[in-house]
Structure formats: structure tokens, C-alpha cells
């Protein structure tokens, strides 16, 4: 039982670390884009907003993830 719990804790810690790293990267990107929008208004700001919209469009919704799991 101890071996199972230790292995489970290692997996959980790994998932938490990867998630925290991903969130940190996203926050850094948002900060940089926000800074760039303030410093360079106009066409660069529009380009950054278009890129953000494209990225958000590619993030699957909760319904899409559920449908994919149902198909698997």
C-alpha cells in the first residue's frame, strides 16, 4: 500500500509541476503581449489580438473534450 501511495504522490506532483509550468508560461505571454499592446498601439496591437484570438479558438471547450472522451 505504501508503494502505491508513493507512486501516486510522484505522479500527482509531476502533474502539478507541469500544470504550474504551463500556467507560468501563459502568464508570461499575457504579460509580454499586454506590454507590447501598451507600447505599440495600432497595427501591432491588432496583430497581437488576432494571434490571441487564434490561440483561444484552438483551445477545446469542455463540451468538445467530453465528446472526444466519449468517442475514445
Secondary structure in CASP SS format (residue, H / E / C, confidence):
PFRMAT SS
TARGET T0000
AUTHOR 0000-0000-0000
METHOD secondary structure of the structure
MODEL  1
X C 1.00
X H 1.00
X H 1.00
X H 1.00
X H 1.00
X H 1.00
X H 1.00
X H 1.00
X H 1.00
X H 1.00
X H 1.00
X H 1.00
X H 1.00
X H 1.00
X H 1.00
X H 1.00
X H 1.00
X H 1.00
X H 1.00
X H 1.00
X H 1.00
X H 1.00
X H 1.00
X H 1.00
X H 1.00
X H 1.00
X H 1.00
X H 1.00
X H 1.00
X H 1.00
X H 1.00
X H 1.00
X H 1.00
X H 1.00
X H 1.00
X H 1.00
X H 1.00
X H 1.00
X H 1.00
X C 1.00
X C 1.00
X C 1.00
X H 1.00
X H 1.00
X H 1.00
X H 1.00
X H 1.00
X H 1.00
X H 1.00
X H 1.00
X H 1.00
X H 1.00
X H 1.00
X H 1.00
X H 1.00
X H 1.00
X H 1.00
X H 1.00
X C 1.00
X C 1.00
X C 1.00
X H 1.00
X H 1.00
X H 1.00
X H 1.00
X H 1.00
X H 1.00
X H 1.00
X H 1.00
X H 1.00
X H 1.00
X C 1.00
END
